[in-house]
């Protein structure tokens, strides 16, 4: 790790959380930032992992909810999951921009 500008690290970490708001490519964008900046900034490595794990968690839960669409209950649950993803990504971005380590309330820690 090199000595770095703290605001630059916060900006990259914030971007990791906000990439989750971009449909279809958010996971890829977060992965690119994480892989390119993790050696440079410890804060980005931590928050990038957290954001990647959260996005993967949302994808896994969404796939598990697909069969419930047949029972009608799946539709409101997927909508609720989408709102939770948006709100929690914004909360994570605000927290990272302040320099605080953010942990999502529900998250499968797949990437260690």
Secondary structure, DSSP 4 states (H G I P E B T S, - for coil): -----HHHHHHHHHHHHHGGGSTTTHHHHHHHHHHHHTTT-HHHHHHHHHHHHHHHHHHHHHHHHGGGGGGSHHHHHHHHHHHHHHHHHHHHHHHHHTT-----SS------
